Amino acid sequence: MSRLLLPMFVAVASGAAMAAEPADVPTRHALALYGDPALDEGFQHFPHANPDAPVGGSLSRAANGSSFDSTNPYIIQGTPAAGLSHTYDTLLTQGPDEPFTMYGLLASGIRLDPDRQWVEFDLHPEARFHDGTPVTAEDVLFSFNTLVEHGRPFYGAYYADVEDVHAVDDDTVHFDLADSESRELPLILGQMPVLPAHYWEDRDFTSPTRDALLGSGPYRIAKVDPGRRIVYERVEDYWGKDLPVNRGRHNIGRLIYDYYRDASVAMEAFKAGNLDLRIGATASNWATGYDFPAANQGFVERLEIPDGQPAGMQAYVMNLRRDKFQDIQLREALNLAFNFEWLNKNLFYGAYERTHSYFANSQMAAEGLPGDGELALLEPHRDALPERVFAAPLPMERPQDPRERLKLAHEKLSAAGYRYQDGQLLKPGGEPLRIEVLLHDSRFERVVQPLLQNLERLGIQGKIRVVDVNQYLNRLRNFDFDIVVGSFPQSASPGNEQREYWGSDYADAPQSRNLIGLQSPVIDELVDSLIAADTRSDLDTAARALDRVLRWGFYVIPQWHLPATRLAFWDKLAWQEPFPQYSLDLDAWWIDPQRAREVEARQSGG
């Protein structure tokens, strides 16, 4: 037996409850955050997967971003290529038709201590990396330590409450968990990609690379065209292809991600048949961009698939590391200057809903006044919170008329000590107030301009700076911006990732997702309460309390959301309905051979 004690983690305090012995705990096939898994141990495949789906064909799509320079997606350095998760298996995989249930993938069995002080995973003895080497507990240890010590910051946040990890034998790995009551921790440990220890023995994990890295998943890297294209090929002898979680999935033979510097060029490539699939679209493009011969002849199909996940928060994110944004009156005034209704009518074809909550489109969004459960979490912090958190209902009451909103913004700025001189708004110290919005996509300028025009009416000097993607990412890593368009996606069962979104420990961690720069003991405690929630009701209550405090802090200017996913594709793709409720699982789609021949003849001009 090998054992690795991580010095960075603290030992369990003496006097803690005695954990059950692994031999006394039943082995399970799946873990649900709350309740029981929907699929029993004998299930054959996910309900939306077709085990008789044909295998083969290819699917090309445009990648996000203009280029890439690394095939290692787990480190801070470099811009990783799209689609790399296809090459790595995890211990568990999520059931897309459930809020948060994880089923065995590399793990053939799971044992969880009733008091959640430890979790054990048994590995499938037949699990193999693509070079034929067995996947063992040592690979899991290597992966955990490497990701926490050398990976992106969120791994440290995710696994902060793991105290010890060791191999019981070649096929069993054991994690000891802190007494933090983090209910989701055993499940998110199952999301960890398992890396091959032997492959990385003589390689530098922390440096970007363009090598076809070794994995164990259903696809391997077939071709890397640096900065332009990456191609994955289906692994014919994939060790896990007959597992219930994989049966009827990973059907497409080649997955191709092409990079385009301009989205309009990518759209023209789609029209010409050089791309097969587009996910997401601007409202104007969705409304007017599909009037071209192939679409009119029925060779292109469009779907809007309802999304059961919370919408999350897409917003103009203010950087609290800039002194000017420490002023809550200024932050609220900027919120008042945003005219969503005009944008939605004039630019978005009325397609979107205004986002108010960080958990929009879910039962976790705060509404009205705080209830008893929220008050129990908020009252200990009454002195540190604005009175409106307790006394004002949500959503916030705001004038409907844009001029009235600007008038209210002007009043708040004046009350905070800002003054006007020669048409300029001067900060209390006498300097003009200037704000820059950092972008990497010039298409978004037309969306930002109306906001800047309203800021100008308030005397604020606003400007847009558009930079290339690499410079944009570097500035984000170093938090070198006033305002950026950022997003904080949410799942139906939020948990440890909230620490990196809002936690004080991540405010200055390079490349963390705490873009705002929040450092609030109150928010830290509310996040801890959310993570420790024992029941679904407790989780919803904690999320509402956190949502309420974030919203009354005016840290972002919320934008909009669409409670659905837009897909446009050349009509060679097939799928089985009903779609999963919580996640779009394109891995369960396949290429229809007959239709593919017709489409490819049309794409080639035949």
C-alpha positions in Angstrom: 0.0 0.0 0.0 1.3 3.5 -0.9 0.3 6.5 1.0 0.8 10.2 0.2 0.1 12.8 2.9 -0.2 16.3 1.4 1.6 18.8 3.6 -0.6 21.6 2.3 -3.7 20.1 4.0 -4.5 20.2 7.7 -5.1 17.0 9.7 -8.5 16.2 11.1 -9.0 17.8 14.5 -8.9 15.5 17.5 -12.4 14.8 18.8 -14.0 14.5 15.4 -16.7 11.9 14.9 -15.4 8.4 14.3 -15.8 7.6 10.6 -17.2 4.3 9.5 -14.8 1.7 8.2 -14.8 1.2 4.4 -15.6 -2.5 4.8 -18.9 -1.6 6.6 -20.0 0.8 3.8 -22.0 -0.5 0.8 -20.4 0.0 -2.7 -22.6 2.1 -5.0 -22.7 2.7 -8.7 -23.6 6.4 -8.5 -23.8 9.4 -6.1 -26.6 11.9 -6.0 -26.2 15.3 -4.2 -29.7 14.9 -2.7 -31.9 11.8 -2.7 -31.1 8.7 -4.8 -29.9 8.4 -8.4 -32.6 8.2 -11.0 -31.0 5.1 -12.7 -30.5 1.9 -10.8 -27.4 -0.2 -10.9 -28.6 -2.3 -13.7 -29.3 0.5 -16.2 -28.1 -0.2 -19.7 -27.7 3.4 -21.1 -28.8 6.9 -20.5 -32.5 7.4 -21.7 -31.5 9.9 -24.3 -28.7 7.8 -25.8 -29.4 5.3 -28.7 -27.3 2.2 -28.3 -28.0 1.3 -31.9 -26.7 4.6 -33.3 -24.4 4.2 -36.3 -20.7 5.1 -35.7 -18.6 7.2 -38.0 -18.7 10.5 -40.0 -17.2 13.8 -39.0 -18.4 17.0 -37.3 -16.7 20.4 -37.9 -17.4 23.4 -35.7 -15.8 26.8 -35.0 -13.9 27.1 -31.8 -14.2 29.9 -29.3 -11.4 32.4 -29.6 -9.1 33.2 -32.4 -6.3 30.7 -31.8 -4.6 28.4 -29.3 -1.1 27.5 -28.3 -1.4 24.6 -25.9 -3.0 21.2 -25.6 -2.8 21.2 -21.8 -6.1 22.7 -20.6 -5.3 22.4 -16.9 -2.6 25.0 -16.4 -2.5 28.8 -16.1 0.0 29.3 -19.0 -1.1 29.2 -22.6 -4.4 29.3 -24.4 -5.8 25.7 -24.6 -7.3 24.2 -27.7 -11.0 23.5 -27.8 -12.4 20.0 -27.1 -9.6 18.6 -25.0 -12.0 17.1 -22.5 -12.8 14.5 -25.1 -9.5 12.8 -24.5 -9.6 12.4 -20.7 -11.8 10.1 -18.6 -12.9 11.1 -15.1 -13.7 8.9 -12.1 -17.4 9.7 -12.5 -19.6 11.3 -15.2 -22.7 13.4 -14.7 -26.2 12.2 -15.6 -27.5 15.1 -17.8 -31.1 14.4 -16.9 -30.6 15.0 -13.2 -29.6 18.1 -11.3 -26.4 16.6 -9.9 -25.9 12.9 -10.0 -22.6 11.3 -10.9 -22.4 7.8 -12.3 -19.3 5.6 -12.4 -16.9 6.0 -15.4 -13.3 5.1 -14.5 -14.7 4.1 -11.1 -16.6 0.8 -11.0 -17.8 1.4 -7.5 -18.0 4.2 -4.8 -18.1 4.0 -1.0 -19.1 7.1 0.8 -18.8 7.4 4.6 -22.3 8.2 6.0 -20.8 11.2 7.8 -19.0 12.2 4.6 -15.5 12.1 6.2 -14.1 10.0 3.4 -14.9 8.6 0.0 -13.3 5.6 -1.9 -13.3 4.8 -5.6 -12.7 1.4 -7.0 -11.2 1.6 -10.6 -12.3 -0.6 -13.4 -9.4 -3.1 -13.7 -9.8 -3.0 -17.5 -9.4 0.9 -17.7 -6.5 1.8 -20.0 -4.8 4.9 -21.3 -4.5 5.1 -25.1 -1.0 3.5 -25.0 -2.4 0.4 -23.3 -1.1 1.2 -19.8 -3.6 0.4 -17.0 -5.2 3.3 -15.1 -4.3 2.8 -11.5 -4.8 4.5 -8.1 -1.3 6.0 -8.5 -2.5 7.9 -11.5 -5.4 9.3 -9.5 -3.0 10.4 -6.7 -0.7 12.0 -9.3 -3.6 13.8 -11.0 -5.0 15.2 -7.7 -1.6 16.4 -6.4 -0.6 17.8 -9.8 -3.8 19.7 -10.4 -3.9 21.2 -6.9 -0.3 22.2 -6.8 0.3 23.2 -10.5 -3.1 23.5 -12.1 -5.5 26.3 -12.5 -6.5 28.0 -9.3 -10.0 26.6 -9.2 -8.7 23.1 -8.5 -7.3 24.4 -5.2 -10.7 25.9 -4.5 -12.6 22.7 -5.5 -10.5 20.4 -3.4 -9.6 22.6 -0.5 -11.4 20.3 2.0 -9.5 17.2 1.0 -7.1 16.4 3.8 -5.4 13.2 2.6 -5.4 10.9 -0.4 -3.8 7.5 -0.6 -4.0 4.3 -2.6 -5.5 1.4 -0.8 -4.3 -0.9 -3.6 -3.7 -0.7 -7.3 -7.4 -0.3 -8.1 -8.7 1.6 -5.1 -8.1 5.2 -4.0 -9.2 6.8 -0.7 -9.8 10.5 0.0 -10.1 11.8 3.6 -12.3 14.9 3.8 -12.3 17.7 6.3 -15.2 18.2 8.6 -16.5 21.0 6.4 -19.9 19.5 5.6 -19.2 20.1 1.9 -21.9 17.8 0.6 -20.8 18.0 -3.0 -17.1 17.4 -2.5 -17.3 13.6 -3.1 -19.1 14.3 -6.4 -16.7 16.9 -7.6 -13.8 14.7 -6.8 -15.4 12.3 -9.3 -15.2 15.1 -11.9 -11.4 15.1 -11.7 -9.6 14.2 -15.0 -7.2 11.3 -14.4 -3.8 11.9 -16.0 -1.2 9.3 -16.8 1.6 9.6 -14.2 4.1 7.6 -16.4 3.6 10.0 -19.3 4.4 13.1 -17.3 7.3 11.6 -15.5 9.9 13.3 -17.7 7.7 16.2 -18.9 7.1 19.7 -17.5 3.4 19.8 -16.7 3.4 23.6 -16.1 4.6 24.6 -19.6 2.3 24.9 -22.6 2.8 22.2 -25.2 1.3 21.3 -28.6 1.9 17.6 -28.2 -0.9 15.1 -28.6 -1.1 14.4 -24.9 -2.0 10.9 -23.7 -5.4 10.3 -22.2 -7.9 7.5 -21.6 -11.1 9.0 -23.0 -13.2 8.1 -26.1 -11.2 10.3 -28.4 -7.5 11.0 -29.0 -5.8 14.0 -30.6 -5.2 13.1 -34.3 -3.9 16.4 -35.6 -2.7 19.7 -34.3 -2.4 22.6 -36.7 -1.1 25.2 -34.2 -3.5 28.1 -33.7 -5.7 27.0 -36.6 -7.3 23.6 -36.1 -7.3 20.6 -33.8 -8.8 17.2 -34.8 -9.9 14.3 -32.6 -10.4 10.8 -33.7 -12.7 8.2 -32.1 -10.7 5.5 -30.3 -12.0 2.3 -31.8 -10.7 0.1 -28.9 -11.7 2.6 -26.2 -11.8 0.6 -23.0 -15.1 2.1 -21.7 -17.2 2.0 -24.9 -19.6 -0.6 -23.4 -20.1 1.0 -20.1 -23.7 2.0 -19.4 -22.8 5.7 -19.3 -21.1 5.4 -22.7 -23.4 3.1 -24.6 -24.9 5.0 -27.5 -22.6 7.9 -27.0 -19.3 9.1 -28.6 -20.6 8.0 -32.0 -19.0 10.5 -34.4 -15.7 9.4 -35.9 -13.9 12.7 -36.1 -14.4 15.9 -34.2 -12.9 19.0 -35.9 -12.5 22.4 -34.3 -11.5 25.2 -36.7 -10.4 28.6 -35.5 -11.6 31.9 -37.0 -10.5 35.3 -35.9 -13.9 36.8 -36.9 -17.3 35.4 -36.1 -18.7 36.8 -39.4 -16.1 34.8 -41.3 -17.0 31.7 -39.3 -20.7 32.3 -40.3 -19.7 32.5 -44.0 -17.7 29.2 -43.5 -20.8 27.6 -42.1 -22.9 28.8 -45.1 -20.3 27.4 -47.5 -20.4 24.0 -45.8 -16.9 24.2 -44.2 -18.5 24.0 -40.8 -21.3 21.6 -39.8 -22.5 23.0 -36.5 -22.9 26.4 -34.8 -23.8 26.6 -31.1 -25.2 29.9 -29.9 -25.9 32.9 -32.1 -26.5 36.6 -31.7 -30.2 37.5 -31.8 -29.8 39.4 -35.0 -27.9 36.6 -36.7 -30.5 34.0 -35.5 -33.3 36.2 -36.8 -31.9 37.2 -40.1 -28.7 35.2 -40.8 -30.2 32.0 -42.2 -31.7 33.2 -45.4 -29.3 31.5 -47.8 -29.8 28.8 -50.5 -28.8 25.7 -48.5 -31.0 26.7 -45.5 -33.9 27.5 -47.8 -33.6 24.1 -49.5 -33.8 22.2 -46.2 -30.1 21.3 -45.8 -29.7 23.4 -42.6 -31.7 22.9 -39.5 -32.1 25.1 -36.4 -33.2 24.2 -32.9 -33.8 26.0 -29.7 -33.5 23.4 -26.9 -34.9 24.5 -23.5 -32.2 24.8 -20.8 -33.1 23.4 -17.4 -30.0 24.9 -15.8 -30.0 28.3 -14.1 -29.1 31.1 -16.5 -26.2 32.3 -14.4 -25.0 35.9 -14.7 -23.6 37.5 -17.8 -22.8 41.1 -17.0 -20.5 44.1 -17.3 -18.1 43.3 -14.5 -16.6 46.1 -12.5 -13.1 45.6 -11.1 -13.1 46.5 -7.4 -9.3 46.5 -7.5 -9.8 50.0 -9.1 -10.4 52.5 -6.3 -13.2 54.2 -8.2 -15.4 51.1 -8.1 -15.1 50.9 -4.3 -17.9 53.4 -4.3 -21.3 51.6 -4.1 -23.1 54.8 -5.2 -21.1 54.9 -8.4 -21.8 51.2 -9.0 -25.5 51.7 -8.6 -25.5 54.7 -10.9 -23.8 52.7 -13.6 -26.5 50.1 -13.2 -29.2 52.7 -13.7 -27.5 54.0 -16.9 -27.9 50.6 -18.6 -31.0 50.5 -20.9 -31.7 46.9 -21.6 -35.2 47.5 -23.0 -33.8 49.7 -25.8 -31.2 47.1 -26.7 -33.6 44.2 -26.7 -36.0 46.1 -29.0 -33.6 47.7 -31.4 -30.7 45.2 -31.5 -31.9 41.8 -30.2 -35.3 41.4 -31.9 -37.0 41.1 -28.5 -35.3 37.7 -28.0 -33.8 38.0 -24.6 -34.9 38.3 -21.0 -33.2 40.8 -18.6 -31.1 39.1 -16.0 -31.6 40.2 -12.4 -30.4 37.3 -10.4 -27.1 35.4 -10.2 -29.2 32.3 -10.2 -31.8 33.4 -12.8 -34.2 30.8 -14.2 -34.1 28.8 -11.0 -35.7 28.4 -7.6 -32.5 29.8 -6.1 -33.1 33.4 -7.3 -34.0 35.7 -4.4 -37.4 37.3 -4.6 -39.4 39.7 -2.3 -38.1 40.2 1.2 -35.8 37.6 2.9 -37.7 34.8 4.5 -36.9 33.2 7.9 -34.3 30.9 6.5 -32.5 33.7 4.7 -32.7 36.0 7.8 -31.1 33.3 9.9 -28.1 33.5 7.6 -28.1 37.3 7.2 -28.9 38.6 10.6 -25.4 37.9 12.1 -24.0 40.3 9.5 -26.6 43.1 9.8 -24.0 45.7 10.7 -21.9 44.9 7.7 -24.7 44.9 5.1 -26.8 47.7 3.6 -30.2 48.0 5.2 -31.8 47.4 1.9 -30.7 43.8 2.0 -33.3 43.3 4.8 -35.9 46.0 4.0 -36.2 46.3 0.2 -37.8 43.6 -1.9 -36.3 42.0 -5.0 -36.4 42.5 -7.9 -35.4 46.2 -7.3 -37.9 48.9 -8.1 -36.5 51.2 -10.8 -38.1 53.9 -12.9 -39.2 52.5 -16.3 -38.4 55.7 -18.1 -34.7 55.9 -19.1 -34.6 59.6 -18.4 -35.9 59.1 -14.9 -33.3 56.4 -14.3 -30.5 58.8 -15.4 -32.0 61.4 -13.1 -31.8 59.0 -10.2 -28.3 58.1 -11.1 -27.3 61.8 -11.1 -28.9 62.2 -7.7 -26.9 59.3 -6.2 -23.6 60.6 -7.7 -24.2 64.0 -6.3 -25.1 62.6 -2.9 -21.8 60.7 -3.0 -19.7 63.8 -3.5 -19.3 63.8 -7.3 -19.8 67.2 -9.0 -20.1 68.5 -12.5 -17.8 70.9 -14.2 -17.9 71.9 -17.9 -19.9 68.8 -18.7 -17.6 66.4 -16.9 -18.3 64.4 -13.8 -15.5 64.9 -11.3 -14.7 62.5 -8.5 -14.7 63.8 -4.9 -11.0 64.4 -5.3 -11.5 66.7 -8.3 -10.4 64.3 -11.1 -12.6 63.5 -14.1 -14.2 60.1 -13.9 -13.0 57.9 -16.8 -14.1 54.3 -17.4 -12.9 51.9 -20.1 -14.7 48.7 -21.3 -12.2 46.1 -22.4 -13.4 43.8 -25.3 -11.8 41.2 -27.6 -14.7 41.0 -30.1 -15.4 44.1 -32.1 -19.0 42.9 -32.7 -19.8 43.8 -29.1 -19.0 47.5 -29.7 -22.5 48.2 -30.9 -23.9 46.8 -27.7 -21.6 48.8 -25.5 -22.0 52.1 -27.2 -25.5 52.8 -25.9 -24.2 52.4 -22.4 -21.3 54.8 -23.0 -23.8 57.3 -24.5 -25.8 57.2 -21.2 -22.6 57.5 -19.2 -21.7 60.6 -21.3 -25.1 62.1 -20.3 -23.9 61.7 -16.7 -20.6 63.4 -17.5 -18.6 60.2 -17.4 -15.8 59.8 -20.0 -16.3 56.3 -21.3 -14.4 54.4 -24.0 -14.1 51.0 -25.6 -10.7 49.2 -26.0 -10.7 46.2 -28.3 -7.6 44.0 -28.1 -6.7 40.6 -29.6 -7.7 37.5 -27.7 -4.2 36.8 -26.3 -3.8 40.3 -25.0 -7.3 40.2 -23.6 -6.6 36.9 -21.7 -3.3 38.3 -20.4 -5.1 41.4 -19.1 -7.8 39.3 -17.5 -5.2 37.1 -15.8 -3.6 40.2 -14.3 -7.0 41.9 -13.6 -5.9 44.8 -15.7 -9.2 46.3 -16.7 -12.0 48.7 -15.5 -15.0 46.8 -16.9 -15.2 43.5 -18.9 -18.1 41.4 -20.1 -17.9 38.4 -17.9 -20.1 35.5 -17.0 -20.6 33.4 -13.9 -22.3 30.2 -15.1 -24.4 28.2 -12.6 -25.5 24.6 -12.3 -28.7 23.3 -10.7 -26.6 22.4 -7.7 -24.0 25.1 -7.1 -21.2 24.4 -4.7 -17.4 24.7 -4.3 -17.0 26.7 -7.5 -18.7 29.6 -5.7 -15.5 30.1 -3.6 -13.6 31.0 -6.7 -16.3 33.2 -8.1 -16.7 35.3 -4.9 -14.2 34.1 -2.3 -11.6 36.5 -0.7 -8.8 34.0 -1.1 -9.2 34.2 -4.9 -9.4 38.0 -5.3 -5.7 38.3 -6.2 -5.1 34.7 -7.5 -3.9 35.0 -11.1 -6.5 33.7 -13.6 -9.1 33.1 -10.9 -12.7 33.5 -11.7 -13.2 36.2 -9.0 -13.1 38.8 -11.7 -14.9 41.4 -9.5 -12.1 41.2 -6.8 -14.5 40.6 -4.0 -13.1 40.4 -0.5 -16.0 40.2 1.8 -16.1 38.0 5.0 -19.9 38.1 4.8 -19.9 36.7 1.3 -17.3 34.1 2.3 -19.6 32.8 5.1 -22.6 32.7 2.9 -20.6 30.7 0.3 -19.6 28.3 3.1 -23.3 27.9 4.1 -24.2 27.1 0.6 -21.5 24.5 0.3 -22.5 22.9 3.6 -26.2 22.7 2.9 -27.6 19.3 4.0 -30.9 19.5 2.1 -32.1 20.9 -1.2 -34.2 23.4 0.8 -31.1 24.5 2.7 -29.2 24.9 -0.6 -31.9 27.0 -2.1 -32.1 29.2 1.0 -28.3 29.8 1.1 -28.2 30.6 -2.6 -31.0 33.1 -2.2 -29.2 34.8 0.7 -26.0 34.9 -1.3 -27.9 36.2 -4.4 -29.5 38.9 -2.3 -26.2 40.2 -0.9 -24.5 40.2 -4.3 -27.4 42.0 -6.0 -27.5 44.8 -3.4 -23.8 45.2 -3.8 -24.1 46.3 -7.4 -20.8 44.7 -8.3 -21.9 44.0 -11.9 -24.3 45.4 -14.5 -26.5 42.4 -15.3 -27.2 41.9 -19.0 -29.6 39.3 -20.5 -30.1 35.6 -21.0 -32.0 33.1 -23.2 -33.4 30.1 -21.3 -32.5 27.8 -24.2 -29.5 26.7 -26.3 -29.5 27.7 -30.0 -28.1 25.2 -32.5 -27.8 25.5 -36.2 -26.4 22.6 -38.2 -26.2 20.9 -41.6 -28.9 18.3 -41.5 -26.8 15.2 -41.2 -27.0 15.0 -37.4 -29.4 12.8 -35.6 -30.5 12.4 -32.0 -33.0 10.7 -29.7 -35.6 12.6 -27.8 -36.6 13.7 -25.2 -33.5 15.9 -24.7 -32.0 15.7 -21.2 -33.5 18.3 -18.8 -30.3 19.8 -17.4 -27.5 19.4 -20.0 -27.2 19.3 -23.7 -25.4 16.1 -24.5 -24.1 16.3 -28.0 -22.0 13.2 -27.3 -25.2 11.2 -27.7 -25.8 12.6 -31.2 -24.7 10.8 -34.3 -24.2 11.2 -38.1 -27.0 9.8 -40.3 -25.0 8.1 -43.1 -27.6 8.5 -45.9 -28.3 12.1 -45.0 -24.6 12.8 -44.7 -24.1 11.7 -48.2 -26.8 14.1 -49.5 -25.5 17.0 -47.3 -21.8 16.5 -48.3 -22.8 16.4 -52.0 -24.6 19.7 -51.5 -21.6 21.1 -49.5 -19.3 20.2 -52.3 -21.6 21.7 -55.0 -22.7 18.3 -56.3 
